[in-house]
């Protein structure tokens, strides 16, 4: 089921004009899925331009045309150096790392080293693109799809990442998002996103443990998650308890080994090495993926590639047994991430309710067999969409973070997988490095640590992974310099601070980034009050050089408790001046001074602001060029379609069409001549013409056709315009008749009238003028043929009728004036006069009919048949 139930639909909390849509992208090695959260848009997976629910993670060029998705992937068999896929492997990868070497075995693209020691890829025309730029193009493509669905700009995005991604790789993802012109709302681990999707339609009165097993193209991950719903107010709690992963297995490695089988079959049969032909290798890579899918449901499959290389057609039969034998060494690794996740969470398989399968490679029989053997078939669950659960979960999570949508209350607590330590040089005479394990593996995302240093000079904190996150990746990822220490410590000491220290707050963000949020110099100010002395007596400072605490907020400013010292009594011979001076001494002084921090990325730096700006400019230039090409193609197609339509209208066989009836022979000849000229021009110069030339050619023909269209439209609109004019003539005449009758009644009763005789005479004059004009010109119009210009325009008819309508309605809407009271002549006539006035008021309220309802006719007159003009329909054109 693809559409989420209505009960889970996102409901807007703000007016439509103030909302911002949220885009979620599940970016995988082979495929990416997207979902846009926007008011009025169904909560579902975003379709690409081919109406497919998943988008191949590829970008490529066919000469100067840039292509995406499957079109780009298929280009590799023709342009092997211009099609780029599986770029997720290369995110922030050092050029000399193992993963780059592995990438060259599965891709025909040429890799280069960047100034940041990362990877760029080179096109056949010499253009070089960093991995971040190529992925940014793919994100920009998805952004355009989302904006087409949402009907507004999309800037906020949530991206799924593998839980093992280091800070290097997470920086690369954010850089690609910024190059695409968007802002990262958050990064979410893909297993956690699936867990959110799983909880969307479920509640957990009793806590449950489930393992999200994700077999993707680049790796296999297992995320052990706790689900609970304590009560309705707290909502559903999702807590990640443990994660396991294996980077050496996955769908790509299975494809690579299957391709090796095909390579061996070709080389053995034809005595040539297919590895020497890039196009042939690209074709075999595509065929290996197809054969693997067939073997998932069949015991054997036939690989067939026409003209694989050197004009040789390739055909080979591959059995599932042969394929599984080639992957024999991988089988023990398929279930290993589950064991690792259980071990990290200190749980056993008996504690787990189910193992939920996601990822395309879970459809592979050998992986399914390994899982069933490891956990038992009864624990295998297929109750989420293996391809779409992650992106839908990420979308719901992002919508909740945006605070602009009302969603199901789901709270997520994730963890970091790598041991992160901080190191710094000691102040002792003998140089040595002190290292502290700051965030052990399993630390909760969103937590903070406060490091306290006894320092008097500037120093640097280094942040490293305790173990290598991937072969070839460095361990150090961040250096933060703390500056201004000497001056700050001196200032605090002068203020009376006792043993001032430096405190640095280190944050592990929800997206998995380590940063120093702030650094301060802090010291307890000496307080001479009694309360201050007692506080100093019972308090003691630490003698260690550096301490780490799990405070969640930076050190506070000094409290106001010291101002509560006892006031001096009169027996102390205090004076107002002395009292004022004592209060001044007791007032707490600022005991915290903010320090400057400088950030250095010593190994694999993220892209600088200038790098990203230049990358955005390059992508923007491509977008503008492509938009210009699209406008040109649209103009050409529009002209070509228009020419063929006009040719059909001029066809001699179409004699009784409205076009022929409304046009003259000379007009048709002029159009035919211009049509022949345009066809010849399009054939000779259409390929090199500019957009404006296509538009000019069409405008020239439309100018000739416009009088004919005008006649047809006038013929079509004339009956309604005439009927409308006659209706207002009839309504006005009826109004005048009844209004004059009412005036006579009111005059006899000495009651005020709504209208004067002059106003009714003026309206009658306007009526007669309109009737005279209409009768005269309608008679003239009857003599006009269909292929002649009308003598009376419907716009003029409507305008004249509007004048009469306005004059009529001005009188109709007027309210009845109140009757004026007569002056009292004598005291004896006072009572009769009052009675008469009362009678007059009663008559004006009850006996005089209201004109608003009775004087406007409810029926619409019909145009007599002899005045109606037979009309052709639009379809007859």
Order of alpha helices (4+ residues) and beta strands (2+ residues): beta-beta-beta-beta-beta-beta-alpha-beta-alpha-beta-beta-beta-alpha-beta-alpha-beta-alpha-beta-beta-beta-alpha-alpha-beta-beta-alpha-alpha-alpha-beta-alpha-beta-alpha-beta-beta-beta-beta-beta-beta-beta-alpha-beta-beta-alpha-beta-alpha-beta-beta-alpha-alpha-alpha-alpha-alpha-alpha-alpha-alpha
